[in-house]
Amino acid sequence: MPNKRITVEDIWKVFPNKYEAIVVASRYARELAKRKVKLDRKPVIVALEKLVRGEIQFRHKKSEGE
């Protein structure tokens, strides 16, 4: 999906909660940057592309009340 702009609508198709999507993508982007992975684009762009394609696995942490 290189050179295709990721829109909010693209993200909403995968995540109904846009704030949660941004948290997931930003954590993944930080991980990419920390590992110093060789990328042809910025880590946040790679993370958003993978998020929209469903390539990032995540799980919700259970809160103390659950």
N, C-alpha and C positions, 0 to 999 in steps of 0.2 A: 504494500500500500504506500510506497514512497511517493512523495510529492503530492499526495492528496491531503487536503486540509481536513483535520478532524473537527467536526462541528459538535455543538452541544446536543443536537438531535441525534447524532451518531452515538454519543455516550448514553443518552437516555434510552436508546434501544436495548442496551446491555444492562444499564443500572438505572432504575427509576429514581434513585436518590443521587443527584449530581454531586453533593458534598462527599458522600461516601466514595464515589468514583474518583474524585480528586485526591482523597486521602490514600486510596489504594494505588493510584498511579504515581503519586509523589513518593510514596515509600518504595515502590519498585524503582523509580528513577534514582533515588538516593542510593539504593543498593547497587545499581549499575555503575554509578559514579564512584562509589566506594571501592568496588572491585576493579576499577580502572579498565573496564571492558572497552576494546577498540570499537568505536561506533562511527558511522558516517553522518549521523545527525545527533542533535542534543539528546541526552538521556530522557528528558521529559517527553519529547516527541516520540521516541521509541516506546516509552511506557504507555502513552495514550494510544498509539497504534495497536500495541499488543492488547491493551484493555478492550478496545473496540472489537478486536478479532476474537476475544475470549481466551487469550493465551496466558493470562495471569491468574493463578489460582490463589484464593484467599479464603479465610474463614473468619466468622465473627467470634470475638471473645465473649464468653458468657460473663454477664455482670454478676455481682455478688447476690443480687436478688433472685437470680434464676436457678 
